[in-house]
């Protein structure tokens, strides 16, 4: 039986997230997903007068390609993908995964080769197209979230079909507040962090680039970060799971990186290039319907009452000059049920235990 929520989601993605117009070309990039979402996106794109193109991927085949990655191979792949991407007006990626650890045994040097070559394609897509990226629910994701398949599907469609437009006024109020801020101070269990965001733009995210969505992001002044941050949301990067990540900073640089049982792996990632040990993004998550982490960053970085503090590449829209092949969104949840915490802007308490205090931001509390 067809689930009408799939059609609702396709309509929101095509009509709101990328605002597809008549005659525009859109690349639909599908990873380990059933035909239903691809069919719905094609039909909705055509209904809007757009021209859909499809790429379909299998994670096991991608793994095999990565295990033998070479500069020559991925330079060729990137050249062809770039030619295709330059011809697109819009892009939607729907990413399922039968096994989130499928790439865990890809050698780090091979992964670095592929990411280095593909970075220019990703940069073009981010800068030059209207794009949106989302995950797709399946039993593997439900198990990862500790939920039944049916309950997870209900959760998925609830958070993906949020009326993001209604949250825009409060999200824009947070953006304006961040734009006026110099010093940010974050405290909580294992966290005592200070940095400046002066003169770096803040960007509102409300359903136009990620689904689910719900964050306002900027970047710290590159050399301003001092102190320590302890992330309480489990994470996965390059197919490797990490827990209880703790980073210590001096003059903006990660001088100590720890994760129980994974110290060697985390430091190898942060040694990928010089920019990987500096922060490229600071963001506050505000999607109240997302409460618990599930090692899926498109969900976890939007958790209500969370922030993420990201080693690696800065976004051009909120650029602190940091460049890296790494962009690793690491999340800390500051609600009371996760230990609490406080965020201050220029000495003023803005969020306590995950709850925004200014009246103009109250809608972001759910």
Backbone torsions as a table, in degrees:
resi	resn	phi	psi	omega
1	UNK	NA	135.5	-178.7
2	UNK	-74.3	135.5	178.5
3	UNK	-91.6	114.6	-177.3
4	UNK	-62.5	-18.8	179.0
5	UNK	-66.2	-26.0	176.2
6	UNK	-63.7	-43.2	178.3
7	UNK	-66.2	-39.4	177.5
8	UNK	-61.3	-41.4	-179.8
9	UNK	-66.9	-43.4	178.2
10	UNK	-60.5	-40.4	179.2
11	UNK	-64.0	-41.5	179.2
12	UNK	-67.4	-41.7	-179.2
13	UNK	-64.2	-47.6	-176.9
14	UNK	-74.5	-43.8	-173.6
15	UNK	-83.6	-37.3	-177.4
16	UNK	-103.3	-52.3	-171.7
17	UNK	-64.5	-47.2	178.6
18	UNK	-110.8	-2.5	176.5
19	UNK	45.6	54.4	-176.5
20	UNK	-63.8	133.7	-179.5
21	UNK	-111.1	163.0	179.8
22	UNK	-57.0	131.2	177.8
23	UNK	86.9	-7.4	-179.3
24	UNK	-80.8	145.3	179.5
25	UNK	-96.1	134.8	-178.9
26	UNK	-130.2	131.6	174.9
27	UNK	-94.1	123.0	176.8
28	UNK	-103.5	109.4	-173.1
29	UNK	-103.0	107.5	-169.8
30	UNK	-112.9	124.2	-177.3
31	UNK	-119.2	113.0	174.8
32	UNK	51.1	49.4	-179.8
33	UNK	-124.3	156.8	178.7
34	UNK	-74.3	162.8	-179.1
35	UNK	-60.9	-25.8	-171.1
36	UNK	-57.0	-44.0	-177.7
37	UNK	-73.9	-35.6	175.9
38	UNK	-63.2	-44.4	178.3
39	UNK	-61.6	-44.2	-178.5
40	UNK	-64.1	-40.2	179.7
41	UNK	-67.9	-42.1	177.9
42	UNK	-60.2	-47.0	-177.5
43	UNK	-65.0	-40.6	-179.7
44	UNK	-69.5	-38.4	176.6
45	UNK	-61.4	-43.8	178.6
46	UNK	-66.5	-37.1	178.7
47	UNK	-60.9	-32.5	178.2
48	UNK	-84.0	-2.0	-179.4
49	UNK	86.4	12.4	179.7
50	UNK	-85.8	172.2	-179.0
51	UNK	-117.9	102.7	-176.4
52	UNK	-85.6	139.8	169.0
53	UNK	-120.6	150.4	-175.5
54	UNK	-122.5	136.6	163.5
55	UNK	-123.6	132.6	-179.2
56	UNK	-121.2	135.3	-173.6
57	UNK	-126.4	152.8	172.9
58	UNK	-123.5	127.5	-173.0
59	UNK	-63.9	-31.8	179.6
60	UNK	-71.2	-37.1	175.8
61	UNK	-67.7	-41.8	177.3
62	UNK	-59.4	-40.7	178.6
63	UNK	-59.1	-45.8	-178.4
64	UNK	-63.2	-38.7	176.6
65	UNK	-61.8	-44.3	-177.8
66	UNK	-67.5	-33.9	-178.2
67	UNK	-64.2	-23.2	177.3
68	UNK	-114.5	22.8	-173.4
69	UNK	-60.3	136.4	173.7
70	UNK	-134.2	159.9	177.9
71	UNK	-58.7	-42.4	-178.3
72	UNK	-62.1	-45.4	-178.6
73	UNK	-64.1	-51.0	-174.2
74	UNK	-78.2	-19.7	169.9
75	UNK	-66.5	-41.7	176.7
76	UNK	-64.7	-46.3	178.8
77	UNK	-59.5	-46.5	-178.1
78	UNK	-63.0	-37.1	179.9
79	UNK	-63.2	-43.6	179.2
80	UNK	-69.7	-41.6	178.7
81	UNK	-64.6	-37.0	179.1
82	UNK	-65.1	-41.5	178.2
83	UNK	-59.6	-42.1	177.9
84	UNK	-66.5	-45.7	-176.4
85	UNK	-64.2	-35.7	-179.5
86	UNK	-65.9	-16.7	-179.8
87	UNK	-93.8	0.5	-175.9
88	UNK	-100.1	146.3	171.0
89	UNK	-96.4	-27.7	-175.9
90	UNK	-146.1	162.4	-175.1
91	UNK	-151.4	131.1	172.3
92	UNK	-129.6	126.4	174.4
93	UNK	-110.9	127.4	174.2
94	UNK	-114.5	114.6	-169.8
95	UNK	-115.0	106.0	169.3
96	UNK	-92.5	177.0	175.0
97	UNK	-163.6	118.2	177.1
98	UNK	-74.3	-21.9	-179.6
99	UNK	-151.0	107.8	-175.2
100	UNK	-66.9	-16.5	179.7
101	UNK	-99.9	18.8	-175.7
102	UNK	-57.0	-32.5	-177.2
103	UNK	-97.6	10.6	-172.9
104	UNK	-64.9	-25.3	-179.5
105	UNK	-102.8	14.7	171.3
106	UNK	-75.8	124.7	179.6
107	UNK	-55.2	138.5	-176.0
108	UNK	-56.9	-37.2	-178.3
109	UNK	-67.4	-34.1	176.8
110	UNK	-69.0	-42.1	177.4
111	UNK	-61.3	-40.7	179.9
112	UNK	-64.0	-39.4	177.7
113	UNK	-60.1	-48.5	-178.3
114	UNK	-64.2	-45.4	-177.8
115	UNK	-64.2	-38.4	178.7
116	UNK	-60.5	-44.9	-177.6
117	UNK	-73.5	-37.4	-175.9
118	UNK	-81.8	-13.5	-177.0
119	UNK	-56.1	-39.4	-177.1
120	UNK	-67.7	-30.2	176.9
121	UNK	-69.7	-44.1	178.6
122	UNK	-62.2	-43.6	-179.9
123	UNK	-60.9	-41.8	178.6
124	UNK	-63.2	-45.9	-180.0
125	UNK	-58.7	-45.5	-178.0
126	UNK	-66.3	-40.3	-173.3
127	UNK	-86.0	-29.8	-166.6
128	UNK	-115.1	-7.7	179.7
129	UNK	-124.3	163.2	168.3
130	UNK	-85.1	116.8	-170.1
131	UNK	-132.7	155.7	174.5
132	UNK	-151.5	138.6	-177.8
133	UNK	-125.2	136.7	177.2
134	UNK	-148.9	161.3	175.2
135	UNK	-92.2	172.3	178.3
136	UNK	-129.9	134.9	-175.4
137	UNK	-73.2	140.9	174.4
138	UNK	-156.0	171.5	-178.2
139	UNK	-58.1	-33.2	178.4
140	UNK	-62.5	-43.9	178.4
141	UNK	-67.1	-39.0	178.3
142	UNK	-61.7	-43.7	177.9
143	UNK	-63.1	-41.5	178.0
144	UNK	-59.5	-36.0	-179.5
145	UNK	-86.2	-5.0	-178.7
146	UNK	72.0	34.2	-176.2
147	UNK	-129.7	159.5	170.9
148	UNK	-68.3	159.0	-178.9
149	UNK	-60.1	-44.4	-178.1
150	UNK	-66.0	-44.3	179.9
151	UNK	-63.7	-38.5	179.4
152	UNK	-67.8	-40.1	177.3
153	UNK	-60.7	-41.4	177.3
154	UNK	-62.8	-44.3	176.8
155	UNK	-60.3	-45.3	-177.9
156	UNK	-57.4	-51.5	-176.6
157	UNK	-70.2	-30.6	175.9
158	UNK	-60.9	-48.0	-176.0
159	UNK	-78.6	-28.1	-179.6
160	UNK	-79.3	-23.1	-179.4
161	UNK	-103.5	21.9	173.7
162	UNK	-57.6	146.4	175.3
163	UNK	-80.7	81.5	-175.6
164	UNK	-63.0	-32.4	-179.1
165	UNK	-59.7	-35.7	-179.6
166	UNK	-68.3	-23.3	-179.6
167	UNK	-88.0	-7.2	-174.8
168	UNK	-58.4	-44.0	-178.6
169	UNK	-57.7	-45.6	-179.9
170	UNK	-70.2	-38.2	177.9
171	UNK	-64.2	-39.2	177.7
172	UNK	-68.9	-31.4	174.6
173	UNK	-64.6	-38.8	175.9
174	UNK	-66.0	-40.2	176.8
175	UNK	-57.6	-47.1	-178.5
176	UNK	-63.0	-38.5	178.1
177	UNK	-64.3	-43.4	178.8
178	UNK	-66.7	-36.2	178.6
179	UNK	-62.5	-27.1	-179.5
180	UNK	-89.0	-5.7	-170.3
181	UNK	-91.1	143.0	170.5
182	UNK	-103.1	-71.0	-172.1
183	UNK	-93.1	127.4	173.4
184	UNK	-110.1	132.1	176.1
185	UNK	-125.4	128.1	-179.1
186	UNK	-125.4	126.0	178.2
187	UNK	-130.0	153.6	179.0
188	UNK	170.8	-175.7	179.4
189	UNK	-56.0	116.4	179.5
190	UNK	72.7	9.5	-177.1
191	UNK	-129.1	127.7	173.0
192	UNK	-149.1	94.4	-165.7
193	UNK	-126.8	140.1	178.2
194	UNK	-138.6	137.5	176.8
195	UNK	-165.3	164.4	178.9
196	UNK	-104.5	143.6	170.8
197	UNK	-121.0	20.7	-175.1
198	UNK	-60.2	129.2	173.8
199	UNK	67.1	13.4	173.2
200	UNK	-105.3	123.3	-174.6
201	UNK	-59.9	150.3	172.0
202	UNK	-105.7	144.7	-173.5
203	UNK	-122.6	128.2	176.8
204	UNK	-84.3	131.1	177.5
205	UNK	-118.9	113.6	-175.9
206	UNK	-142.9	60.7	171.2
207	UNK	91.3	9.0	-178.9
208	UNK	-101.2	-16.6	-178.6
209	UNK	-127.2	-30.5	175.2
210	UNK	-128.0	145.5	169.3
211	UNK	-131.6	122.3	-2.8
212	UNK	-68.5	162.8	-178.0
213	UNK	-130.2	-177.3	177.8
214	UNK	130.8	70.6	176.1
215	UNK	-156.7	158.9	166.7
216	UNK	-123.4	125.9	-174.8
217	UNK	-123.9	155.6	172.9
218	UNK	-148.1	-155.2	175.2
219	UNK	-146.3	149.2	175.4
220	UNK	-75.5	150.6	167.0
221	UNK	-54.2	128.2	-162.4
222	UNK	-52.1	-44.4	-174.5
223	UNK	-97.0	10.3	-171.8
224	UNK	-91.5	-12.1	-172.0
225	UNK	-74.7	127.8	177.7
226	UNK	-136.5	143.4	174.2
227	UNK	112.6	-153.9	-174.7
228	UNK	-137.1	145.3	175.5
229	UNK	-131.6	134.8	176.3
230	UNK	-114.3	119.8	-178.6
231	UNK	-92.5	128.1	-177.5
232	UNK	-103.2	0.3	174.8
233	UNK	-95.1	127.5	175.6
234	UNK	-63.0	153.4	-175.1
235	UNK	-140.7	165.5	173.1
236	UNK	-137.7	134.1	179.9
237	UNK	-141.4	131.1	-176.2
238	UNK	52.3	36.6	176.5
239	UNK	80.3	3.2	-177.3
240	UNK	-108.5	126.8	177.8
241	UNK	-79.6	139.7	176.3
242	UNK	-130.6	144.5	177.4
243	UNK	-130.3	151.4	173.0
244	UNK	49.8	47.6	178.3
245	UNK	-67.2	136.4	179.5
246	UNK	-133.6	125.0	-179.7
247	UNK	-119.9	137.4	176.3
248	UNK	-115.3	134.7	-173.5
249	UNK	-119.2	144.1	167.9
250	UNK	-138.7	124.6	-179.1
251	UNK	51.0	41.4	175.4
252	UNK	88.1	-14.7	-173.0
253	UNK	-101.1	140.7	172.4
254	UNK	-71.1	112.1	179.6
255	UNK	-100.5	-11.8	176.5
256	UNK	-150.9	128.8	180.0
257	UNK	-129.9	128.1	-174.8
258	UNK	-134.7	142.8	169.7
259	UNK	-155.3	121.7	-173.7
260	UNK	-49.7	121.9	179.0
261	UNK	77.0	-1.3	-175.6
262	UNK	-132.6	23.1	-177.5
263	UNK	-60.2	-40.6	179.7
264	UNK	-63.9	-44.6	-177.3
265	UNK	-66.8	-42.5	-177.7
266	UNK	-66.3	-38.5	-179.9
267	UNK	-71.8	-30.1	175.3
268	UNK	-64.2	-41.2	177.1
269	UNK	-63.6	-45.4	-177.6
270	UNK	-72.9	-11.5	174.6
271	UNK	-97.9	11.5	-179.1
272	UNK	-59.0	-38.0	177.3
273	UNK	-164.1	167.8	-175.3
274	UNK	-58.4	-34.4	-176.7
275	UNK	-73.1	-15.6	-177.0
276	UNK	-68.3	-19.1	179.4
277	UNK	-96.1	9.3	173.8
278	UNK	-118.0	158.5	-174.7
279	UNK	-90.3	131.7	-179.9
280	UNK	-107.9	-7.1	-178.7
281	UNK	-157.0	140.3	168.3
282	UNK	-129.1	128.8	-175.3
283	UNK	-144.9	150.1	174.8
284	UNK	-109.7	124.0	178.2
285	UNK	-88.6	145.3	-174.9
286	UNK	-141.9	19.7	179.3
287	UNK	-86.2	101.0	-172.7
288	UNK	-63.5	-25.6	-178.3
289	UNK	-74.3	-15.4	177.2
290	UNK	-101.7	116.4	-171.3
291	UNK	-113.5	-35.6	-171.8
292	UNK	-122.5	146.3	178.5
293	UNK	-75.4	153.9	-178.8
294	UNK	-142.4	23.4	-177.9
295	UNK	57.8	31.4	174.4
296	UNK	-129.9	108.2	-166.3
297	UNK	-67.2	-29.2	179.2
298	UNK	-64.7	-23.3	172.5
299	UNK	-93.0	-48.4	-168.7
300	UNK	-65.0	-34.9	-178.0
301	UNK	-71.7	-11.7	-179.8
302	UNK	-101.0	1.7	-175.5
303	UNK	-53.9	132.7	177.3
304	UNK	-59.1	130.5	179.8
305	UNK	81.5	17.4	-178.1
306	UNK	-111.2	166.6	163.5
307	UNK	-136.0	155.3	169.2
308	UNK	-125.9	148.2	-172.3
309	UNK	-136.5	107.6	-155.9
310	UNK	-109.3	111.7	171.9
311	UNK	-66.1	137.3	172.5
312	UNK	114.1	-149.1	-169.9
313	UNK	-59.4	132.8	172.1
314	UNK	-86.8	150.7	173.9
315	UNK	-79.5	146.0	-177.8
316	UNK	-61.5	-34.3	-178.0
317	UNK	-67.8	-25.8	-179.8
318	UNK	-134.7	70.3	-164.8
319	UNK	-95.8	124.0	172.2
320	UNK	-105.6	9.8	176.9
321	UNK	89.0	-2.3	-177.2
322	UNK	-79.5	134.6	-179.7
323	UNK	-126.2	134.4	-177.9
324	UNK	-166.0	154.9	171.0
325	UNK	-79.1	-11.0	179.1
326	UNK	-93.1	140.6	165.5
327	UNK	-147.3	98.4	-169.5
328	UNK	-117.7	101.1	-179.7
329	UNK	-76.2	109.1	178.3
330	UNK	-107.3	134.4	-165.7
331	UNK	-116.3	138.1	170.9
332	UNK	-123.5	126.3	178.6
333	UNK	-97.2	128.6	-174.7
334	UNK	-112.1	13.9	174.4
335	UNK	-68.2	162.0	-178.6
336	UNK	-57.0	-37.8	-177.7
337	UNK	-71.2	-4.8	175.3
338	UNK	-121.1	21.2	174.3
339	UNK	103.7	-11.0	176.7
340	UNK	76.1	-174.0	-179.8
341	UNK	153.2	167.3	-176.7
342	UNK	-133.9	146.9	173.4
343	UNK	-126.1	128.3	178.0
344	UNK	-118.8	137.3	171.9
345	UNK	-109.7	118.0	-178.7
346	UNK	49.1	42.6	175.5
347	UNK	86.6	-10.7	-178.0
348	UNK	-94.8	131.5	179.6
349	UNK	-71.0	117.6	-176.5
350	UNK	-103.2	-39.3	-179.9
351	UNK	-139.8	130.6	179.4
352	UNK	-125.3	125.8	-179.7
353	UNK	51.1	39.7	176.0
354	UNK	83.1	1.3	-177.1
355	UNK	-108.9	123.3	175.2
356	UNK	-68.8	134.6	-176.6
357	UNK	-93.4	-38.1	178.8
358	UNK	-61.2	139.7	-178.6
359	UNK	-59.6	-35.0	-177.9
360	UNK	-65.6	-15.4	-178.6
361	UNK	-106.8	3.8	-170.8
362	UNK	-59.4	-34.4	-177.9
363	UNK	-64.1	-21.6	-179.8
364	UNK	-75.9	-9.9	178.4
365	UNK	-84.5	-8.6	177.8
366	UNK	86.7	NA	NA
